[in-house]
Amino acid sequence: MEKLGRELDPAQPGSCDKFGERVRHVEAAILHIWQLTVFASLRESKPTVAAKLWKAMSQLCDDVLAVLKAAKDTYLLCGTTECYDLTFDYKIAADKRYYQSLEDAECARTPPPNGLFPPTS
């Protein structure tokens, strides 16, 4: 998307259509990778591994946001603003799940307090 944004002249007819199509592809990729991350993290037994998955998703969103931030002003009416907002929402959600997975990992390492459960016979 970044390369195409540099190659196209926004003043030329059809440039917005071409760039908007690329924006839709990036948006679809974000949604697809999100679904894969959810699927993999729910099946992961180790919260630390799930946290790494969410961290990677967050980093992907950061990378896309950096490109969209630069392109938002040039290709304002080509779907960049909507894709930026969507990607930002996914980044916030990925960060939330990342920190929750880290909390889960810490909780798994913490032994229960003595006397919390009745003694087993």
C-alpha positions as CSV (number, residue, x, y, z in Angstrom):
1,M,0.0,0.0,0.0
2,E,2.8,2.4,0.8
3,K,4.6,1.7,-2.5
4,L,1.3,2.2,-4.4
5,G,0.7,5.4,-2.6
6,R,4.1,6.8,-3.7
7,E,3.6,5.6,-7.3
8,L,0.1,7.1,-7.9
9,D,-0.7,10.7,-8.5
10,P,-3.7,11.6,-6.4
11,A,-4.7,14.3,-8.9
12,Q,-5.1,11.8,-11.7
13,P,-8.5,10.2,-12.4
14,G,-8.7,6.6,-11.1
15,S,-5.9,7.0,-8.6
16,C,-8.3,7.0,-5.7
17,D,-10.1,3.9,-7.0
18,K,-6.8,2.0,-7.3
19,F,-5.6,3.1,-3.9
20,G,-9.0,2.4,-2.3
21,E,-8.9,-1.1,-3.7
22,R,-5.6,-1.6,-2.0
23,V,-7.0,-0.2,1.2
24,R,-9.8,-2.7,1.1
25,H,-7.3,-5.5,0.7
26,V,-5.3,-4.3,3.7
27,E,-8.6,-4.1,5.7
28,A,-9.5,-7.6,4.7
29,A,-6.0,-8.8,5.7
30,I,-6.4,-7.2,9.1
31,L,-9.7,-8.9,9.6
32,H,-8.4,-12.3,8.4
33,I,-5.3,-12.2,10.6
34,W,-7.4,-11.1,13.5
35,Q,-9.6,-14.2,13.1
36,L,-6.5,-16.5,12.8
37,T,-5.0,-14.9,16.0
38,V,-8.2,-15.5,17.9
39,F,-8.4,-19.1,16.7
40,A,-4.8,-19.8,17.6
41,S,-4.8,-18.0,21.0
42,L,-7.9,-19.7,22.2
43,R,-6.4,-23.1,21.5
44,E,-3.1,-22.3,23.1
45,S,-2.6,-23.8,26.5
46,K,0.2,-21.4,27.5
47,P,-0.9,-17.8,28.1
48,T,2.6,-16.6,27.4
49,V,2.4,-18.0,23.8
50,A,-1.1,-16.5,23.4
51,A,0.4,-13.1,24.6
52,K,3.1,-13.4,21.8
53,L,0.3,-13.9,19.3
54,W,-1.5,-10.8,20.4
55,K,1.7,-8.8,20.5
56,A,2.3,-9.8,16.9
57,M,-1.2,-8.7,15.9
58,S,-0.7,-5.4,17.7
59,Q,2.6,-4.8,15.9
60,L,0.9,-5.5,12.5
61,C,-1.7,-2.9,13.4
62,D,1.0,-0.5,14.3
63,D,2.7,-1.0,10.9
64,V,-0.5,-0.5,9.0
65,L,-1.4,2.6,11.1
66,A,1.9,4.1,10.2
67,V,1.3,3.7,6.5
68,L,-2.3,4.9,6.8
69,K,-1.3,7.9,8.8
70,A,0.9,9.1,6.0
71,A,-1.7,8.3,3.3
72,K,-4.7,9.7,5.1
73,D,-4.2,13.2,4.0
74,T,-3.3,12.5,0.4
75,Y,-6.0,9.9,-0.2
76,L,-8.6,11.2,2.1
77,L,-11.7,10.0,0.2
78,C,-10.3,6.6,-0.7
79,G,-11.3,4.7,2.5
80,T,-8.1,5.5,4.4
81,T,-9.8,7.2,7.3
82,E,-12.2,4.3,7.8
83,C,-9.5,1.7,7.5
84,Y,-7.3,3.7,10.0
85,D,-10.2,3.8,12.5
86,L,-10.9,0.1,12.1
87,T,-7.2,-0.8,12.4
88,F,-6.8,1.4,15.5
89,D,-9.8,-0.3,17.1
90,Y,-8.2,-3.7,16.4
91,K,-4.9,-2.5,17.8
92,I,-6.6,-1.5,21.1
93,A,-8.4,-4.8,21.3
94,A,-5.2,-6.7,20.5
95,D,-3.3,-4.8,23.3
96,K,-6.1,-5.5,25.7
97,R,-5.9,-9.3,25.0
98,Y,-2.1,-9.1,25.1
99,Y,-2.1,-7.7,28.6
100,Q,-4.9,-10.1,29.7
101,S,-2.8,-13.0,28.5
102,L,0.2,-11.7,30.5
103,E,-2.1,-11.5,33.6
104,D,-3.3,-15.0,33.0
105,A,0.4,-16.2,32.8
106,E,1.2,-14.4,36.0
107,C,-1.9,-15.9,37.7
108,A,-1.0,-19.4,36.5
109,R,2.5,-19.0,38.2
110,T,1.0,-17.8,41.5
111,P,0.2,-20.6,43.9
112,P,-3.2,-20.5,45.7
113,P,-3.1,-19.2,49.3
114,N,-3.0,-21.8,52.1
115,G,-6.5,-22.6,53.4
116,L,-8.3,-21.5,50.3
117,F,-9.5,-25.0,49.5
118,P,-10.5,-27.7,52.0
119,P,-8.0,-30.4,52.5
120,T,-8.5,-33.5,50.3
121,S,-8.6,-36.9,51.8
